[in-house]
Amino acid sequence: MKASLLLFASSIGRNSDKDAIFNAWCSEVGISCPGAEVRSSSESVAGRGVFSTKDLSIGEEVISIPHYAALTQYNCAAYFPDLERELSSVRDKGNTKRSYLKRIWHRMKRRPTSEKSNDDETWPAELTAYALEAIETEHPWSTWISQWKRDDPLQNLVDISSWRNDDAIRVAVADFHKMAPAVPECKIGAALGIRLHELEVYSSRYTNKVPTSESLYCTLMSRAVGLSDSVAAVLPMHDMINHSPNPNLGLAFAEDETFKLIALENIPKDSELFLSYKTVIDDNGKWDEDKACWLLVHWGIPSSQSEMSQVTDHAFYKNVMSLR
Ligand SMILES: C[S@@+](CC[C@H](N)C(=O)[O-])C[C@H]1O[C@@H](n2cnc3c(N)ncnc32)[C@H](O)[C@@H]1O
C-alpha cells in the first residue's frame, strides 16, 4: 500500500515536471498565455488539461498562438523541405490513380472534374510524417510532440498492434459501448470500421516511403483542428484543451496571423478551460446518435442525452471564426 502510494506520488511529480517543461516551452516559442497553463490533475476531465491561473473576463484573450508555431502542411514544408519533396512524390502518384477514378465518379455525378472533394485529404498522413521528422531531428516542436497522448479503445487497439484482428476489434467496440451505452454497438462498429479502413489506406500508401506510425497518426487525428475543408492544423497549447458540450473558450484567427482563444464567459481562477470539439445536437436541438458516435470513436469522448440539459448557446459557437 505504502509502495503504491509512493509510486502514485512520484508519477504526479513527474507529470508536473512535464507540465512545467511544456508551459516554459510555450513561452519560449512565442505562445502567450498569461492566464492559463497545462496541469496534470485529477480535477481535469481527462487527467491533464488547461486551467485558468487567474480570473478571466468574457471576451478576454486567454491564449495567443503565432501562426509559425502551428503544425500545418504549409509551415512544415518550409521547416522540412526534403521531406516535403518525398511527400509530394507520394501525393503525385496517389493523384494519378485517383484522378482516373475521380473522373469516372464526376462523370457519373455530372460534376466538373475540377470540383474539390474531401477524399483528397492528405493532411493526417503528412502531418504525422512531419511530427515524426520533428522528433527525429530534435526540432523545437519535439518537446511538444513527445507529450502527445491519447487513451481510449481505438488508441489501445492500434498501440497493441492488433487493429487487423477481428477479436481485438470486437473488444474495442464493446469497450466503446461501455463508455457510451446510448450509442448502439452496430454504429460504433461502423465508425470504427471507417477509421480502420483509413488506417489501412494510410499504411499501404505511405509505409517505407516516408516516416510513418499508425499510433501517432491516431493520436494526431484527435489533436487536430479543421481550419477549412481540407486544411487542418495541430496548434500547441490549443491541443491540450479538453472537450465540453459547454465550452468556455472559442478559437479565432486574427489579422495579425495568430490563433486566439477567447473567453466565452467569465471564468474563475483555477477552472478547467474547454472547447467544443463537436456538437452532439442536431438542427432541432435533439441529441444526435450519429454525432455522439463520432465524438466517441474519433476522440474517445462519451456523451449522453442527459448532457442536453447542460448545453448553453456556446455549444453552437463556431470553432474557428475570423477576428476583425
Ligand atoms: C486534444 S486532446 C486534449 C488534451 C489531452 N487531455 C492531453 O492530455 O493531451 C484530446 C484528447 O483528450 C481526451 N479528452 C478531451 N476531452 C475529454 C473529455 N471531456 N472526457 C474525456 N476525455 C477527454 C481524449 O482522450 C481526447 O482524444
Ligand as a Chemical Component Dictionary entry (heavy atoms), coordinates in Angstrom:
data_LIG
# 
_chem_comp.id                   LIG 
_chem_comp.type                 NON-POLYMER 
_chem_comp.pdbx_formal_charge   0 
_chem_comp.three_letter_code    LIG 
# 
loop_
_chem_comp_atom.comp_id 
_chem_comp_atom.atom_id 
_chem_comp_atom.alt_atom_id 
_chem_comp_atom.type_symbol 
_chem_comp_atom.charge 
_chem_comp_atom.model_Cartn_x 
_chem_comp_atom.model_Cartn_y 
_chem_comp_atom.model_Cartn_z 
_chem_comp_atom.pdbx_ordinal 
LIG C1  C1  C 0  -6.862  17.462 -27.944 1  
LIG S1  S1  S 1  -6.503  16.267 -26.717 2  
LIG C2  C2  C 0  -6.784  17.149 -25.231 3  
LIG C3  C3  C 0  -5.623  17.077 -24.268 4  
LIG C4  C4  C 0  -5.385  15.737 -23.620 5  
LIG N1  N1  N 0  -6.213  15.596 -22.425 6  
LIG C5  C5  C 0  -3.905  15.582 -23.236 7  
LIG O1  O1  O 0  -3.603  15.425 -22.055 8  
LIG O2  O2  O -1 -3.075  15.583 -24.139 9  
LIG C6  C6  C 0  -7.934  15.265 -26.950 10 
LIG C7  C7  C 0  -7.970  14.017 -26.102 11 
LIG O3  O3  O 0  -8.187  14.364 -24.723 12 
LIG C8  C8  C 0  -9.139  13.487 -24.107 13 
LIG N2  N2  N 0  -10.355 14.256 -23.764 14 
LIG C9  C9  C 0  -10.649 15.503 -24.152 15 
LIG N3  N3  N 0  -11.824 15.908 -23.620 16 
LIG C10 C10 C 0  -12.288 14.883 -22.891 17 
LIG C11 C11 C 0  -13.480 14.677 -22.102 18 
LIG N4  N4  N 0  -14.407 15.615 -21.966 19 
LIG N5  N5  N 0  -13.620 13.487 -21.489 20 
LIG C12 C12 C 0  -12.688 12.511 -21.612 21 
LIG N6  N6  N 0  -11.558 12.642 -22.340 22 
LIG C13 C13 C 0  -11.352 13.813 -22.967 23 
LIG C14 C14 C 0  -9.452  12.426 -25.154 24 
LIG O4  O4  O 0  -8.522  11.356 -24.976 25 
LIG C15 C15 C 0  -9.142  13.136 -26.470 26 
LIG O5  O5  O 0  -8.819  12.232 -27.511 27 
# 
loop_
_chem_comp_bond.comp_id 
_chem_comp_bond.atom_id_1 
_chem_comp_bond.atom_id_2 
_chem_comp_bond.value_order 
_chem_comp_bond.pdbx_ordinal 
LIG C1  S1  SING 1  
LIG S1  C2  SING 2  
LIG S1  C6  SING 3  
LIG C2  C3  SING 4  
LIG C3  C4  SING 5  
LIG C4  N1  SING 6  
LIG C4  C5  SING 7  
LIG C5  O1  DOUB 8  
LIG C5  O2  SING 9  
LIG C6  C7  SING 10 
LIG C7  O3  SING 11 
LIG C7  C15 SING 12 
LIG O3  C8  SING 13 
LIG C8  N2  SING 14 
LIG C8  C14 SING 15 
LIG N2  C9  SING 16 
LIG N2  C13 SING 17 
LIG C9  N3  DOUB 18 
LIG N3  C10 SING 19 
LIG C10 C11 SING 20 
LIG C10 C13 DOUB 21 
LIG C11 N4  SING 22 
LIG C11 N5  DOUB 23 
LIG N5  C12 SING 24 
LIG C12 N6  DOUB 25 
LIG N6  C13 SING 26 
LIG C14 O4  SING 27 
LIG C14 C15 SING 28 
LIG C15 O5  SING 29 
# 
